[in-house]
Amino acid sequence: MAEKQSRNSLQAFPLPRPLGLALLWASMMFLYVYNDYFSMYLPGTIEMMSAGRMGPLGQATDAVLLGVAVLLTIPALMVFMSAGLPAAFSKWLNVVFGAAYTLVNAATFFGSPLFYQFVVSVEIVLSISIVVLALTWPRIQPTEKDAVQ
């Protein structure tokens, strides 16, 4: 049955798969930043940071800081790589990193404050959505001309 149109009907915008993936990664990055920012309001966080400790990661050594930097750089790069790389390569990068970040996000859920768990839950939904969108990336349908040749 056709959808009833009115004067207020809006035209649907078909979102290209690479752009949708890039937007999901960007959304996840915003949530990372806000969750870390709001965490600074927890009692003792600033003192712990001033003492050079990074919560469950322990002392903020060069190795720990490099690991955190890599962990945050990958989603930032995936914003571009989702849309800028060849489709087949982008698909599998999104599957691998989307699954990896689902696990990373899940690991930060337990033992966290309620606001943090809420945001991490949204991050998990986003990272699972990245995997699902990548795995269901549409294939180019061959034309009749291609089938004859």
C-alpha positions in Angstrom: 0.0 0.0 0.0 1.4 3.4 -1.0 2.2 5.8 1.8 -0.3 8.7 1.9 1.4 11.9 0.9 0.6 15.3 2.3 1.9 18.8 1.9 4.2 18.1 4.9 5.7 14.9 3.5 9.4 15.0 3.2 11.5 13.3 0.6 13.5 10.4 1.9 17.3 10.6 1.5 18.9 7.2 0.7 22.0 7.2 2.8 25.0 5.6 1.0 26.5 2.8 3.0 30.0 4.4 3.4 28.5 7.7 4.6 26.3 5.8 7.2 29.3 4.0 8.5 31.3 7.2 8.7 28.5 8.8 10.7 28.3 5.9 13.1 32.0 6.2 13.8 31.7 10.0 14.3 28.8 9.5 16.7 30.9 7.0 18.7 33.8 9.5 18.9 31.5 12.2 20.3 30.2 9.8 22.9 33.8 8.8 23.9 34.7 12.5 24.4 31.6 13.3 26.4 31.8 10.3 28.6 35.5 11.0 29.4 34.6 14.7 30.0 31.7 13.9 32.3 33.8 11.4 34.2 36.1 14.3 35.3 33.2 15.4 37.6 33.4 12.2 39.6 35.0 12.8 43.0 38.7 12.0 43.0 39.2 11.9 39.3 41.1 15.1 39.0 43.4 14.2 41.9 44.0 10.8 40.3 44.8 12.4 37.0 47.1 14.9 38.7 48.9 12.0 40.3 49.5 10.4 36.9 47.0 7.5 37.2 44.5 6.5 34.5 41.9 4.6 36.5 42.0 0.9 35.8 44.9 1.3 33.4 47.2 2.3 36.3 50.1 4.7 36.0 50.1 6.9 32.9 53.3 5.6 31.5 54.4 6.3 27.9 53.3 2.8 26.9 49.8 3.3 28.5 49.4 6.7 26.9 50.5 5.4 23.5 48.0 2.5 23.8 45.2 4.9 24.7 46.2 7.2 21.8 46.0 4.2 19.4 42.7 3.1 20.8 41.2 6.6 20.2 42.9 7.2 16.8 41.4 4.1 15.1 37.7 5.3 15.4 38.7 8.8 14.3 40.4 7.4 11.2 37.5 5.1 10.5 35.3 8.2 10.0 37.3 8.9 6.8 38.3 5.4 5.9 34.7 4.2 5.9 33.9 6.6 3.1 37.3 7.1 1.5 38.6 3.6 0.9 37.5 1.1 -1.7 34.3 -0.6 -0.7 35.6 -4.2 -0.1 38.5 -2.9 2.1 36.2 -0.5 4.0 33.7 -3.3 4.6 36.2 -5.6 6.3 37.9 -2.8 8.2 34.5 -1.9 9.6 33.7 -5.5 10.5 37.0 -6.0 12.3 37.2 -2.7 14.1 33.4 -2.6 14.8 33.6 -6.0 16.5 36.8 -5.0 18.4 35.3 -1.8 19.7 32.2 -3.7 20.7 34.4 -5.7 23.0 36.4 -2.7 24.2 33.2 -0.9 25.0 31.7 -3.9 26.8 34.9 -4.2 28.9 34.4 -0.6 30.2 30.8 -1.2 31.2 31.0 -3.2 34.4 31.9 -1.3 37.6 31.2 2.1 35.9 28.8 4.7 37.1 25.3 4.6 35.8 25.7 7.6 33.4 28.9 5.9 32.0 27.0 2.6 31.5 24.3 4.4 29.6 26.7 6.0 27.2 28.7 2.8 26.8 25.4 0.9 26.0 24.8 3.4 23.2 28.4 2.9 22.0 27.8 -0.8 21.9 24.7 -0.4 19.9 26.6 1.9 17.5 29.5 -0.5 17.1 27.2 -3.5 16.5 25.4 -1.4 13.9 28.7 -0.8 12.2 29.4 -4.5 12.0 25.8 -5.2 10.7 25.9 -2.4 8.1 29.3 -3.5 6.9 28.3 -7.2 6.6 25.1 -6.3 4.7 26.9 -4.0 2.3 24.9 -4.3 -1.0 26.7 -5.9 -3.9 26.6 -4.4 -7.4 24.0 -6.3 -9.5 25.4 -7.4 -12.8 23.6 -6.0 -15.8 22.1 -8.1 -18.6 25.0 -7.0 -20.8 27.5 -8.3 -18.3 25.7 -11.7 -18.1 25.9 -12.1 -21.9 29.6 -11.5 -22.1 
